[in-house]
């Protein structure tokens, strides 16, 4: 069993769906990885060779240098903390758990505020 970015690679899902489950990889990047491997994105994981599964990690890290999973979450957290520390408008909105990007607060802010 191979585990990459907290995704269990022993399941029987399609390759593109497994890649999309990794935080930081969406549909486009998953397709890009599949095309660089030279495999069909809709192939089941049980039909892949072990070499292909191991080469996915090297493609993500070495070829495209995607920031994924915990590194990406840490970057996002650090950026929000920087906004809070310099007391910018967005940082203050994050501190009070209000909508940050200009959303309506009269009716729609309940979901953001009570998270």
C-alpha positions, 0 to 999 in steps of 0.5 A: 500500500502506497500513501501519498499526500494522505490518500490511500492508493490501495482503493479501486477508484479512477486515477483522476479522482484519486489525484483530485482528492489531494489538496492542491491538485484539481482537475487540470493538474490531475490531467496534466500528471496523467498525460505526462505519465502517458496513461488514461485518466479514467484508468482504475488504480488496480490496472496501473503498474507499481512503477507508474504509481511510484512515478506520480510522486516524482512527477509532482515533486520534481517535474512540476514542483506543485505545492500540495497537501500540508505544505500548501495548507501551511502557506495559506495559514502563514499568509492569513497570519501575516494579514492579521499581524499587519492589521490589514482590512482582510486580516481584521475580517479573518480575526472576527470570522467575517466574510473577507472578500466583500460578500454581503453580511446582512443575510449571508454571513451566518455560515462564515461566522459560526464555523 
